[in-house]
């Protein structure tokens, strides 16, 4: 079992390594969330009948999803 940790230090090191390998996705999610909120504020939906752009939380979630997918393109640590 390679997922078990022998000491707290080894668990911490594995967690830090996992976070470092996910930096492009994390940056993409944050930028996507910001872009989604900006899109809501600038474009939005005047009538309130638009399913995604009428709610700021939905535009933030969609922006984060698109940002994650875009960030994963630039991740060099993907296993083939």
Kinemage of the C-alpha trace (Angstrom):
@kinemage 1
@onewidth
@group {chain A} dominant
@subgroup {mainchain}
@vectorlist {calphas} color= white
{ca unk a 1} P 0.000 0.000 0.000
{ca unk a 2} L 1.679 3.136 -1.162
{ca unk a 3} L -1.010 5.474 0.238
{ca unk a 4} L -0.119 4.806 3.865
{ca unk a 5} L 2.235 7.043 5.771
{ca unk a 6} L 4.830 5.801 8.186
{ca unk a 7} L 5.270 9.076 10.066
{ca unk a 8} L 3.549 12.433 10.213
{ca unk a 9} L 6.482 13.953 8.358
{ca unk a 10} L 6.096 11.525 5.464
{ca unk a 11} L 2.356 12.256 5.298
{ca unk a 12} L 3.060 15.972 5.291
{ca unk a 13} L 5.670 15.543 2.557
{ca unk a 14} L 3.220 13.563 0.397
{ca unk a 15} L 0.571 16.264 0.867
{ca unk a 16} L 2.993 19.039 -0.057
{ca unk a 17} L 4.084 17.095 -3.136
{ca unk a 18} L 0.447 16.588 -4.190
{ca unk a 19} L -0.300 20.305 -3.792
{ca unk a 20} L 2.832 21.258 -5.741
{ca unk a 21} L 1.830 18.958 -8.582
{ca unk a 22} L -1.659 20.542 -8.692
{ca unk a 23} L -0.567 24.198 -8.870
{ca unk a 24} L -1.722 24.794 -12.493
{ca unk a 25} L -5.192 23.459 -11.693
{ca unk a 26} L -5.457 25.531 -8.511
{ca unk a 27} L -4.375 28.715 -10.296
{ca unk a 28} L -6.811 27.959 -13.108
{ca unk a 29} L -9.676 27.478 -10.666
{ca unk a 30} L -8.989 30.746 -8.864
{ca unk a 31} L -8.643 32.727 -12.088
{ca unk a 32} L -11.757 31.041 -13.499
{ca unk a 33} L -13.775 31.912 -10.403
{ca unk a 34} L -12.677 35.534 -10.648
{ca unk a 35} L -13.490 35.599 -14.357
{ca unk a 36} L -16.902 34.044 -13.677
{ca unk a 37} L -17.731 36.710 -11.112
{ca unk a 38} L -16.553 39.484 -13.423
{ca unk a 39} L -18.704 38.004 -16.191
{ca unk a 40} L -21.704 38.014 -13.850
{ca unk a 41} L -21.112 41.649 -12.896
{ca unk a 42} L -20.477 42.963 -16.404
{ca unk a 43} L -22.724 40.809 -18.615
{ca unk a 44} L -25.045 39.014 -16.224
{ca unk a 45} L -28.707 38.528 -17.048
{ca unk a 46} L -31.136 41.440 -17.071
{ca unk a 47} L -34.336 39.376 -17.064
{ca unk a 48} L -33.343 36.778 -14.482
{ca unk a 49} L -34.411 33.944 -16.765
{ca unk a 50} L -30.879 32.909 -17.757
{ca unk a 51} L -30.098 29.657 -15.910
{ca unk a 52} L -26.360 30.227 -15.407
{ca unk a 53} L -25.692 33.957 -15.615
{ca unk a 54} L -28.587 35.040 -13.377
{ca unk a 55} L -26.903 33.545 -10.289
{ca unk a 56} L -23.395 34.681 -9.249
{ca unk a 57} L -22.621 31.347 -7.562
{ca unk a 58} L -23.324 29.413 -10.740
{ca unk a 59} L -21.098 31.666 -12.828
{ca unk a 60} L -18.323 31.285 -10.245
{ca unk a 61} L -18.692 27.483 -10.275
{ca unk a 62} L -18.709 27.324 -14.078
{ca unk a 63} L -15.726 29.674 -14.245
{ca unk a 64} L -13.836 27.498 -11.754
{ca unk a 65} L -14.620 24.374 -13.748
{ca unk a 66} L -13.420 25.902 -16.995
{ca unk a 67} L -10.331 27.275 -15.209
{ca unk a 68} L -9.546 23.838 -13.765
{ca unk a 69} L -9.836 22.196 -17.160
{ca unk a 70} L -7.676 24.891 -18.750
{ca unk a 71} L -5.087 24.601 -15.975
{ca unk a 72} L -4.920 20.838 -16.353
{ca unk a 73} L -3.753 21.317 -19.940
{ca unk a 74} L -0.625 23.052 -18.641
{ca unk a 75} L 0.156 20.465 -15.939
{ca unk a 76} L 3.359 18.686 -16.910
{ca unk a 77} L 2.971 16.021 -14.219
{ca unk a 78} L 0.103 14.191 -15.911
{ca unk a 79} L 0.632 10.446 -16.069
{ca unk a 80} L 0.339 8.868 -19.486
